[in-house]
Amino acid sequence: MLEGPKVVSNSGVNQVMASVHAGECTLHAHTEATVCLSIVGDESAGQCGSGYDPTPAVVYYPYRPGATYIVKGQGCADVLEGSNSPGTPSTVCQSIAPSRVTL
């Protein structure tokens, strides 16, 4: 689940923050999440943050008033598949499509 981007005060400095955390259906599975922030037209690749269950992925990026930020992410969970016991382990990932927000 994606939260943000939004402007927050981080150690007294305004920054843009976004986070991704696993949904409730993955509480008993190993999860991993990544969230990335960048600015439209900026030559920087942006910044990404990662989190592993139960900690969300969090990223902070310098706040530039009026800038349009791109946020995207991915969440993965380890699952057991198949009818055999134990099931075959695999990792299932879900991408969070990029969205743009002007702050």
N, CA, C and O atoms as a GROMACS GRO file, in nm:
protein
  412
    1MET      N    1   0.085  -0.116   0.000
    1MET     CA    2   0.000   0.000   0.000
    1MET      C    3   0.090   0.123   0.000
    1MET      O    4   0.184   0.133   0.079
    2LEU      N    5   0.060   0.216  -0.089
    2LEU     CA    6   0.141   0.336  -0.106
    2LEU      C    7   0.085   0.450  -0.022
    2LEU      O    8  -0.036   0.472  -0.019
    3GLU      N    9   0.173   0.522   0.046
    3GLU     CA   10   0.137   0.643   0.119
    3GLU      C   11   0.224   0.757   0.067
    3GLU      O   12   0.346   0.742   0.057
    4GLY      N   13   0.163   0.869   0.035
    4GLY     CA   14   0.238   0.984  -0.014
    4GLY      C   15   0.243   0.986  -0.165
    4GLY      O   16   0.174   0.908  -0.230
    5PRO      N   17   0.323   1.074  -0.220
    5PRO     CA   18   0.419   1.160  -0.152
    5PRO      C   19   0.352   1.278  -0.083
    5PRO      O   20   0.246   1.325  -0.124
    6LYS      N   21   0.418   1.322   0.023
    6LYS     CA   22   0.369   1.438   0.096
    6LYS      C   23   0.488   1.509   0.159
    6LYS      O   24   0.593   1.450   0.180
    7VAL      N   25   0.469   1.638   0.188
    7VAL     CA   26   0.574   1.718   0.249
    7VAL      C   27   0.571   1.695   0.400
    7VAL      O   28   0.466   1.705   0.464
    8VAL      N   29   0.688   1.664   0.457
    8VAL     CA   30   0.702   1.641   0.600
    8VAL      C   31   0.826   1.716   0.650
    8VAL      O   32   0.916   1.748   0.572
    9SER      N   33   0.828   1.743   0.780
    9SER     CA   34   0.947   1.802   0.841
    9SER      C   35   1.033   1.689   0.894
    9SER      O   36   0.989   1.612   0.980
   10ASN      N   37   1.154   1.678   0.844
   10ASN     CA   38   1.248   1.573   0.884
   10ASN      C   39   1.370   1.641   0.943
   10ASN      O   40   1.450   1.698   0.870
   11SER      N   41   1.385   1.635   1.074
   11SER     CA   42   1.494   1.703   1.146
   11SER      C   43   1.494   1.852   1.116
   11SER      O   44   1.600   1.913   1.100
   12GLY      N   45   1.373   1.912   1.110
   12GLY     CA   46   1.360   2.055   1.088
   12GLY      C   47   1.372   2.101   0.944
   12GLY      O   48   1.369   2.221   0.917
   13VAL      N   49   1.387   2.008   0.850
   13VAL     CA   50   1.400   2.041   0.708
   13VAL      C   51   1.280   1.982   0.634
   13VAL      O   52   1.246   1.865   0.652
   14ASN      N   53   1.215   2.064   0.549
   14ASN     CA   54   1.104   2.013   0.470
   14ASN      C   55   1.154   1.918   0.363
   14ASN      O   56   1.242   1.952   0.284
   15GLN      N   57   1.098   1.798   0.361
   15GLN     CA   58   1.132   1.697   0.261
   15GLN      C   59   1.003   1.630   0.214
   15GLN      O   60   0.899   1.640   0.278
   16VAL      N   61   1.013   1.563   0.100
   16VAL     CA   62   0.901   1.486   0.050
   16VAL      C   63   0.922   1.341   0.092
   16VAL      O   64   1.031   1.287   0.078
   17MET      N   65   0.817   1.280   0.145
   17MET     CA   66   0.825   1.143   0.195
   17MET      C   67   0.720   1.058   0.125
   17MET      O   68   0.608   1.103   0.100
   18ALA      N   69   0.758   0.935   0.095
   18ALA     CA   70   0.663   0.834   0.046
   18ALA      C   71   0.699   0.702   0.111
   18ALA      O   72   0.814   0.678   0.146
   19SER      N   73   0.599   0.615   0.127
   19SER     CA   74   0.626   0.484   0.185
   19SER      C   75   0.537   0.378   0.121
   19SER      O   76   0.431   0.408   0.066
   20VAL      N   77   0.584   0.254   0.129
   20VAL     CA   78   0.507   0.138   0.082
   20VAL      C   79   0.514   0.033   0.192
   20VAL      O   80   0.621   0.006   0.246
   21HIS      N   81   0.399  -0.027   0.225
   21HIS     CA   82   0.398  -0.137   0.322
   21HIS      C   83   0.307  -0.247   0.271
   21HIS      O   84   0.219  -0.224   0.189
   22ALA      N   85   0.330  -0.366   0.322
   22ALA     CA   86   0.251  -0.483   0.281
   22ALA      C   87   0.108  -0.470   0.331
   22ALA      O   88   0.084  -0.416   0.439
   23GLY      N   89   0.015  -0.521   0.253
   23GLY     CA   90  -0.125  -0.524   0.294
   23GLY      C   91  -0.149  -0.634   0.396
   23GLY      O   92  -0.060  -0.715   0.423
   24GLU      N   93  -0.268  -0.637   0.453
   24GLU     CA   94  -0.301  -0.732   0.560
   24GLU      C   95  -0.294  -0.877   0.517
   24GLU      O   96  -0.270  -0.964   0.600
   25CYS      N   97  -0.315  -0.906   0.390
   25CYS     CA   98  -0.320  -1.045   0.347
   25CYS      C   99  -0.183  -1.112   0.349
   25CYS      O  100  -0.174  -1.233   0.330
   26THR      N  101  -0.077  -1.038   0.372
   26THR     CA  102   0.058  -1.095   0.370
   26THR      C  103   0.122  -1.097   0.508
   26THR      O  104   0.244  -1.107   0.520
   27LEU      N  105   0.042  -1.088   0.613
   27LEU     CA  106   0.098  -1.078   0.748
   27LEU      C  107   0.187  -1.196   0.786
   27LEU      O  108   0.281  -1.179   0.863
   28HIS      N  109   0.159  -1.315   0.734
   28HIS     CA  110   0.236  -1.432   0.774
   28HIS      C  111   0.338  -1.473   0.670
   28HIS      O  112   0.400  -1.579   0.682
   29ALA      N  113   0.358  -1.392   0.568
   29ALA     CA  114   0.457  -1.421   0.464
   29ALA      C  115   0.571  -1.322   0.476
   29ALA      O  116   0.552  -1.209   0.520
   30HIS      N  117   0.691  -1.365   0.437
   30HIS     CA  118   0.804  -1.273   0.430
   30HIS      C  119   0.773  -1.172   0.320
   30HIS      O  120   0.742  -1.211   0.207
   31THR      N  121   0.782  -1.043   0.351
   31THR     CA  122   0.753  -0.940   0.252
   31THR      C  123   0.871  -0.846   0.237
   31THR      O  124   0.952  -0.828   0.328
   32GLU      N  125   0.878  -0.786   0.121
   32GLU     CA  126   0.982  -0.688   0.088
   32GLU      C  127   0.916  -0.580   0.003
   32GLU      O  128   0.836  -0.611  -0.085
   33ALA      N  129   0.949  -0.454   0.030
   33ALA     CA  130   0.890  -0.343  -0.045
   33ALA      C  131   0.997  -0.243  -0.083
   33ALA      O  132   1.097  -0.226  -0.013
   34THR      N  133   0.975  -0.177  -0.196
   34THR     CA  134   1.063  -0.071  -0.244
   34THR      C  135   0.977   0.046  -0.288
   34THR      O  136   0.872   0.026  -0.350
   35VAL      N  137   1.020   0.168  -0.257
   35VAL     CA  138   0.951   0.288  -0.302
   35VAL      C  139   1.056   0.386  -0.353
   35VAL      O  140   1.163   0.400  -0.293
   36CYS      N  141   1.026   0.454  -0.464
   36CYS     CA  142   1.120   0.548  -0.526
   36CYS      C  143   1.052   0.681  -0.553
   36CYS      O  144   0.935   0.686  -0.590
   37LEU      N  145   1.128   0.790  -0.535
   37LEU     CA  146   1.082   0.926  -0.562
   37LEU      C  147   1.180   0.995  -0.654
   37LEU      O  148   1.302   0.979  -0.640
   38SER      N  149   1.128   1.072  -0.749
   38SER     CA  150   1.212   1.155  -0.835
   38SER      C  151   1.129   1.277  -0.875
   38SER      O  152   1.009   1.283  -0.848
   39ILE      N  153   1.195   1.373  -0.938
   39ILE     CA  154   1.128   1.495  -0.983
   39ILE      C  155   1.126   1.495  -1.135
   39ILE      O  156   1.227   1.467  -1.200
   40VAL      N  157   1.009   1.527  -1.193
   40VAL     CA  158   0.996   1.536  -1.338
   40VAL      C  159   1.094   1.640  -1.392
   40VAL      O  160   1.099   1.752  -1.342
   41GLY      N  161   1.171   1.602  -1.493
   41GLY     CA  162   1.265   1.694  -1.556
   41GLY      C  163   1.398   1.707  -1.487
   41GLY      O  164   1.488   1.773  -1.539
   42ASP      N  165   1.414   1.646  -1.370
   42ASP     CA  166   1.540   1.650  -1.297
   42ASP      C  167   1.634   1.546  -1.357
   42ASP      O  168   1.590   1.438  -1.397
   43GLU      N  169   1.761   1.578  -1.364
   43GLU     CA  170   1.857   1.484  -1.422
   43GLU      C  171   1.896   1.374  -1.325
   43GLU      O  172   1.963   1.278  -1.363
   44SER      N  173   1.855   1.385  -1.201
   44SER     CA  174   1.886   1.283  -1.100
   44SER      C  175   1.796   1.161  -1.121
   44SER      O  176   1.682   1.173  -1.166
   45ALA      N  177   1.848   1.045  -1.088
   45ALA     CA  178   1.769   0.922  -1.096
   45ALA      C  179   1.670   0.914  -0.980
   45ALA      O  180   1.585   0.825  -0.978
   46GLY      N  181   1.680   1.005  -0.884
   46GLY     CA  182   1.593   1.002  -0.768
   46GLY      C  183   1.652   0.917  -0.658
   46GLY      O  184   1.771   0.884  -0.659
   47GLN      N  185   1.568   0.884  -0.562
   47GLN     CA  186   1.613   0.803  -0.448
   47GLN      C  187   1.509   0.695  -0.420
   47GLN      O  188   1.390   0.714  -0.444
   48CYS      N  189   1.557   0.582  -0.369
   48CYS     CA  190   1.469   0.470  -0.334
   48CYS      C  191   1.496   0.426  -0.192
   48CYS      O  192   1.605   0.445  -0.138
   49GLY      N  193   1.396   0.366  -0.132
   49GLY     CA  194   1.410   0.307   0.000
   49GLY      C  195   1.350   0.168   0.000
   49GLY      O  196   1.257   0.140  -0.077
   50SER      N  197   1.402   0.080   0.084
   50SER     CA  198   1.353  -0.058   0.094
   50SER      C  199   1.312  -0.090   0.236
   50SER      O  200   1.366  -0.034   0.332
   51GLY      N  201   1.218  -0.180   0.249
   51GLY     CA  202   1.176  -0.227   0.380
   51GLY      C  203   1.146  -0.376   0.375
   51GLY      O  204   1.106  -0.429   0.271
   52TYR      N  205   1.166  -0.442   0.487
   52TYR     CA  206   1.142  -0.586   0.498
   52TYR      C  207   1.048  -0.609   0.614
   52TYR      O  208   1.055  -0.539   0.715
   53ASP      N  209   0.960  -0.710   0.600
   53ASP     CA  210   0.854  -0.728   0.698
   53ASP      C  211   0.903  -0.718   0.841
   53ASP      O  212   1.007  -0.775   0.874
   54PRO      N  213   0.833  -0.646   0.928
   54PRO     CA  214   0.711  -0.570   0.905
   54PRO      C  215   0.737  -0.421   0.879
   54PRO      O  216   0.643  -0.342   0.877
   55THR      N  217   0.863  -0.382   0.858
   55THR     CA  218   0.900  -0.242   0.840
   55THR      C  219   0.866  -0.194   0.699
   55THR      O  220   0.902  -0.260   0.602
   56PRO      N  221   0.796  -0.079   0.686
   56PRO     CA  222   0.765  -0.029   0.551
   56PRO      C  223   0.890   0.028   0.483
   56PRO      O  224   0.987   0.064   0.548
   57ALA      N  225   0.884   0.034   0.351
   57ALA     CA  226   0.987   0.103   0.274
   57ALA      C  227   0.956   0.252   0.282
   57ALA      O  228   0.842   0.293   0.259
   58VAL      N  229   1.055   0.334   0.313
   58VAL     CA  230   1.037   0.479   0.326
   58VAL      C  231   1.148   0.548   0.250
   58VAL      O  232   1.263   0.506   0.255
   59VAL      N  233   1.112   0.655   0.179
   59VAL     CA  234   1.212   0.734   0.108
   59VAL      C  235   1.183   0.882   0.133
   59VAL      O  236   1.068   0.925   0.138
   60TYR      N  237   1.291   0.959   0.148
   60TYR     CA  238   1.283   1.105   0.162
   60TYR      C  239   1.358   1.167   0.045
   60TYR      O  240   1.460   1.116   0.001
   61TYR      N  241   1.304   1.279  -0.005
   61TYR     CA  242   1.366   1.348  -0.118
   61TYR      C  243   1.356   1.498  -0.091
   61TYR      O  244   1.258   1.543  -0.032
   62PRO      N  245   1.456   1.576  -0.133
   62PRO     CA  246   1.451   1.720  -0.107
   62PRO      C  247   1.322   1.783  -0.162
   62PRO      O  248   1.280   1.754  -0.273
   63TYR      N  249   1.262   1.870  -0.081
   63TYR     CA  250   1.140   1.939  -0.122
   63TYR      C  251   1.174   2.059  -0.207
   63TYR      O  252   1.256   2.142  -0.169
   64ARG      N  253   1.109   2.068  -0.322
   64ARG     CA  254   1.122   2.181  -0.412
   64ARG      C  255   0.980   2.231  -0.440
   64ARG      O  256   0.907   2.167  -0.516
   65PRO      N  257   0.938   2.345  -0.380
   65PRO     CA  258   0.800   2.393  -0.397
   65PRO      C  259   0.761   2.404  -0.545
   65PRO      O  260   0.836   2.459  -0.626
   66GLY      N  261   0.644   2.350  -0.577
   66GLY     CA  262   0.592   2.356  -0.714
   66GLY      C  263   0.642   2.245  -0.805
   66GLY      O  264   0.594   2.233  -0.918
   67ALA      N  265   0.735   2.164  -0.758
   67ALA     CA  266   0.789   2.055  -0.841
   67ALA      C  267   0.688   1.941  -0.849
   67ALA      O  268   0.608   1.920  -0.758
   68THR      N  269   0.695   1.868  -0.960
   68THR     CA  270   0.612   1.748  -0.977
   68THR      C  271   0.697   1.626  -0.946
   68THR      O  272   0.800   1.602  -1.010
   69TYR      N  273   0.653   1.549  -0.850
   69TYR     CA  274   0.725   1.430  -0.804
   69TYR      C  275   0.664   1.305  -0.866
   69TYR      O  276   0.542   1.294  -0.881
   70ILE      N  277   0.750   1.211  -0.901
   70ILE     CA  278   0.706   1.080  -0.949
   70ILE      C  279   0.734   0.979  -0.839
   70ILE      O  280   0.846   0.970  -0.789
   71VAL      N  281   0.633   0.904  -0.802
   71VAL     CA  282   0.649   0.799  -0.701
   71VAL      C  283   0.611   0.666  -0.765
   71VAL      O  284   0.512   0.657  -0.837
   72LYS      N  285   0.690   0.564  -0.737
   72LYS     CA  286   0.659   0.429  -0.784
   72LYS      C  287   0.714   0.331  -0.683
   72LYS      O  288   0.795   0.367  -0.598
   73GLY      N  289   0.671   0.208  -0.693
   73GLY     CA  290   0.718   0.110  -0.596
   73GLY      C  291   0.691  -0.032  -0.639
   73GLY      O  292   0.639  -0.059  -0.747
   74GLN      N  293   0.727  -0.123  -0.549
   74GLN     CA  294   0.704  -0.265  -0.571
   74GLN      C  295   0.696  -0.335  -0.436
   74GLN      O  296   0.769  -0.302  -0.343
   75GLY      N  297   0.607  -0.431  -0.428
   75GLY     CA  298   0.597  -0.514  -0.308
   75GLY      C  299   0.605  -0.660  -0.346
   75GLY      O  300   0.547  -0.702  -0.446
   76CYS      N  301   0.677  -0.738  -0.267
   76CYS     CA  302   0.694  -0.881  -0.294
   76CYS      C  303   0.664  -0.962  -0.168
   76CYS      O  304   0.686  -0.915  -0.057
   77ALA      N  305   0.613  -1.083  -0.189
   77ALA     CA  306   0.587  -1.175  -0.078
   77ALA      C  307   0.632  -1.315  -0.118
   77ALA      O  308   0.614  -1.356  -0.233
   78ASP      N  309   0.690  -1.387  -0.024
   78ASP     CA  310   0.727  -1.527  -0.047
   78ASP      C  311   0.604  -1.613  -0.016
   78ASP      O  312   0.541  -1.599   0.088
   79VAL      N  313   0.572  -1.703  -0.108
   79VAL     CA  314   0.456  -1.790  -0.092
   79VAL      C  315   0.494  -1.934  -0.122
   79VAL      O  316   0.596  -1.962  -0.185
   80LEU      N  317   0.411  -2.026  -0.076
   80LEU     CA  318   0.426  -2.168  -0.109
   80LEU      C  319   0.314  -2.205  -0.206
   80LEU      O  320   0.196  -2.184  -0.176
   81GLU      N  321   0.352  -2.259  -0.322
   81GLU     CA  322   0.254  -2.290  -0.426
   81GLU      C  323   0.245  -2.440  -0.450
   81GLU      O  324   0.337  -2.515  -0.418
   82GLY      N  325   0.133  -2.482  -0.505
   82GLY     CA  326   0.115  -2.620  -0.543
   82GLY      C  327   0.040  -2.699  -0.439
   82GLY      O  328   0.016  -2.652  -0.328
   83SER      N  329   0.003  -2.821  -0.476
   83SER     CA  330  -0.076  -2.906  -0.386
   83SER      C  331   0.011  -3.002  -0.306
   83SER      O  332  -0.038  -3.069  -0.215
   84ASN      N  333   0.140  -3.010  -0.338
   84ASN     CA  334   0.230  -3.096  -0.261
   84ASN      C  335   0.258  -3.034  -0.125
   84ASN      O  336   0.250  -2.912  -0.110
   85SER      N  337   0.289  -3.116  -0.028
   85SER     CA  338   0.322  -3.065   0.104
   85SER      C  339   0.466  -3.102   0.136
   85SER      O  340   0.496  -3.222   0.138
   86PRO      N  341   0.556  -3.012   0.160
   86PRO     CA  342   0.534  -2.867   0.156
   86PRO      C  343   0.527  -2.818   0.012
   86PRO      O  344   0.577  -2.883  -0.080
   87GLY      N  345   0.465  -2.702  -0.007
   87GLY     CA  346   0.453  -2.642  -0.139
   87GLY      C  347   0.587  -2.591  -0.190
   87GLY      O  348   0.684  -2.582  -0.115
   88THR      N  349   0.590  -2.560  -0.317
   88THR     CA  350   0.711  -2.506  -0.380
   88THR      C  351   0.722  -2.357  -0.347
   88THR      O  352   0.629  -2.282  -0.376
   89PRO      N  353   0.834  -2.314  -0.288
   89PRO     CA  354   0.847  -2.171  -0.256
   89PRO      C  355   0.868  -2.088  -0.382
   89PRO      O  356   0.939  -2.128  -0.474
   90SER      N  357   0.805  -1.972  -0.383
   90SER     CA  358   0.827  -1.876  -0.492
   90SER      C  359   0.800  -1.736  -0.438
   90SER      O  360   0.742  -1.719  -0.330
   91THR      N  361   0.843  -1.638  -0.514
   91THR     CA  362   0.822  -1.499  -0.476
   91THR      C  363   0.726  -1.435  -0.575
   91THR      O  364   0.745  -1.445  -0.697
   92VAL      N  365   0.623  -1.370  -0.524
   92VAL     CA  366   0.524  -1.301  -0.605
   92VAL      C  367   0.541  -1.152  -0.581
   92VAL      O  368   0.543  -1.106  -0.467
   93CYS      N  369   0.553  -1.074  -0.690
   93CYS     CA  370   0.572  -0.929  -0.678
   93CYS      C  371   0.460  -0.853  -0.747
   93CYS      O  372   0.404  -0.900  -0.846
   94GLN      N  373   0.429  -0.737  -0.694
   94GLN     CA  374   0.328  -0.648  -0.750
   94GLN      C  375   0.391  -0.510  -0.766
   94GLN      O  376   0.436  -0.450  -0.668
   95SER      N  377   0.394  -0.460  -0.889
   95SER     CA  378   0.446  -0.325  -0.913
   95SER      C  379   0.339  -0.222  -0.885
   95SER      O  380   0.220  -0.245  -0.909
   96ILE      N  381   0.382  -0.108  -0.833
   96ILE     CA  382   0.293   0.006  -0.812
   96ILE      C  383   0.326   0.105  -0.923
   96ILE      O  384   0.435   0.161  -0.926
   97ALA      N  385   0.232   0.125  -1.012
   97ALA     CA  386   0.255   0.209  -1.130
   97ALA      C  387   0.296   0.350  -1.089
   97ALA      O  388   0.248   0.402  -0.988
   98PRO      N  389   0.384   0.412  -1.167
   98PRO     CA  390   0.425   0.550  -1.136
   98PRO      C  391   0.307   0.646  -1.136
   98PRO      O  392   0.218   0.637  -1.221
   99SER      N  393   0.307   0.736  -1.041
   99SER     CA  394   0.207   0.843  -1.039
   99SER      C  395   0.280   0.975  -1.015
   99SER      O  396   0.389   0.978  -0.959
  100ARG      N  397   0.217   1.083  -1.058
  100ARG     CA  398   0.277   1.217  -1.048
  100ARG      C  399   0.194   1.303  -0.954
  100ARG      O  400   0.071   1.304  -0.959
  101VAL      N  401   0.265   1.375  -0.867
  101VAL     CA  402   0.200   1.465  -0.772
  101VAL      C  403   0.279   1.594  -0.766
  101VAL      O  404   0.401   1.592  -0.748
  102THR      N  405   0.211   1.707  -0.782
  102THR     CA  406   0.276   1.838  -0.770
  102THR      C  407   0.256   1.888  -0.628
  102THR      O  408   0.144   1.895  -0.577
  103LEU      N  409   0.369   1.923  -0.563
  103LEU     CA  410   0.364   1.967  -0.423
  103LEU      C  411   0.416   2.109  -0.409
  103LEU      O  412   0.420   2.163  -0.298
   0.00000   0.00000   0.00000
